[in-house]
Amino acid sequence: QVQVVESGGGLVQPGGSLRLSCAASAIFFDRYTMRWYRQAPGKQRELVASISSGGGTNYADPVKGRFTISRDNAKKTVYLQMNSLRPEDTALYYCNMEGIWGQGTQVTVST
């Protein structure tokens, strides 16, 4: 069964950093576009960043210059490096692999 599992969330102070990981079980992981989404309480889920099979990346405007998505095909893992975190980044962060969702990992930015 193909699945993705997120990890790396936690509580961090404003201005801090976290790195999220998403491990996939797909055989042909390197062929898939991988995406990170987030959903804050009372808000719709939004796309944060994506990385194509060729390594091309895209970011939502609120995170440009602060977040970096990357992938390690040998480890079948995608990462989201989050720097200069803000309280408004607080959300449940989800990994998506071509329609397959993980359970999410909570990121809380607070003093």
PLY file of the C-alpha trace (Angstrom):
ply
format ascii 1.0
element vertex 111
property float x
property float y
property float z
element edge 110
property int vertex1
property int vertex2
end_header
0.00 0.00 0.00
1.43 3.34 -1.07
1.60 5.86 1.73
3.41 8.96 2.91
4.37 9.73 6.50
5.25 13.20 7.74
7.48 14.06 10.69
9.44 16.93 12.13
6.74 19.24 13.39
6.81 20.87 16.79
6.69 24.06 18.80
9.10 26.80 17.82
9.49 30.46 18.69
8.98 33.16 16.07
12.09 33.49 13.94
13.02 29.87 14.51
13.42 26.99 12.08
12.05 23.52 11.55
12.62 20.85 8.93
9.73 18.64 7.98
10.24 15.27 6.37
7.89 13.13 4.32
8.84 9.52 3.70
7.07 7.70 0.88
6.66 4.02 0.19
6.14 4.33 -3.56
8.40 2.25 -5.78
8.70 4.97 -8.40
8.99 7.88 -5.99
11.33 9.75 -8.31
8.59 10.04 -10.93
6.14 11.91 -8.71
5.62 15.57 -8.03
5.60 16.06 -4.26
3.71 18.79 -2.49
3.43 20.26 0.98
0.12 21.73 2.09
-0.96 23.28 5.35
-4.24 23.90 7.09
-4.68 26.34 9.93
-7.69 26.16 12.27
-10.77 27.55 10.59
-9.04 27.94 7.24
-8.92 25.99 4.02
-6.01 23.75 3.18
-3.48 25.63 1.06
-0.56 24.61 -1.11
2.76 25.66 0.40
5.37 24.26 -1.97
5.90 21.67 -4.67
8.82 19.91 -6.29
8.60 18.09 -9.59
10.31 14.88 -10.60
12.93 17.00 -12.33
13.54 19.11 -9.24
11.64 22.22 -10.29
10.14 24.05 -7.33
7.26 26.41 -6.68
6.25 28.26 -3.54
3.24 30.08 -2.22
3.84 33.81 -1.90
3.67 33.86 1.94
6.61 31.45 2.25
8.85 32.55 -0.61
12.35 33.25 0.59
11.75 31.49 3.92
10.86 27.89 3.02
12.80 25.48 0.84
11.47 22.21 -0.54
13.88 19.47 -1.56
13.88 15.77 -2.25
16.18 12.79 -1.85
15.05 10.14 -4.30
17.39 7.51 -2.90
15.68 7.88 0.48
12.24 8.42 -1.06
11.87 11.48 1.11
10.86 15.08 0.56
11.80 17.85 2.95
10.48 21.27 3.83
13.04 23.52 5.46
11.22 26.35 7.20
13.17 29.38 8.37
12.15 32.69 9.90
8.94 31.13 11.12
6.01 33.36 11.98
2.93 32.78 14.12
0.85 32.73 10.95
2.78 29.64 9.81
1.07 27.69 12.58
-0.85 24.87 10.93
-1.09 21.17 10.33
1.31 20.42 7.50
0.51 17.66 5.05
2.56 15.88 2.44
0.90 14.92 -0.83
2.10 12.51 -3.47
-0.16 12.54 -6.51
-3.33 12.46 -4.45
-2.05 10.37 -1.57
-2.12 12.22 1.75
-0.26 11.72 4.98
-1.70 12.22 8.44
-0.03 15.59 8.88
2.46 17.03 11.33
1.65 19.98 13.57
3.75 23.13 13.44
3.14 25.72 16.12
4.97 29.04 16.12
4.52 30.82 19.42
6.30 32.43 22.32
0 1
1 2
2 3
3 4
4 5
5 6
6 7
7 8
8 9
9 10
10 11
11 12
12 13
13 14
14 15
15 16
16 17
17 18
18 19
19 20
20 21
21 22
22 23
23 24
24 25
25 26
26 27
27 28
28 29
29 30
30 31
31 32
32 33
33 34
34 35
35 36
36 37
37 38
38 39
39 40
40 41
41 42
42 43
43 44
44 45
45 46
46 47
47 48
48 49
49 50
50 51
51 52
52 53
53 54
54 55
55 56
56 57
57 58
58 59
59 60
60 61
61 62
62 63
63 64
64 65
65 66
66 67
67 68
68 69
69 70
70 71
71 72
72 73
73 74
74 75
75 76
76 77
77 78
78 79
79 80
80 81
81 82
82 83
83 84
84 85
85 86
86 87
87 88
88 89
89 90
90 91
91 92
92 93
93 94
94 95
95 96
96 97
97 98
98 99
99 100
100 101
101 102
102 103
103 104
104 105
105 106
106 107
107 108
108 109
109 110
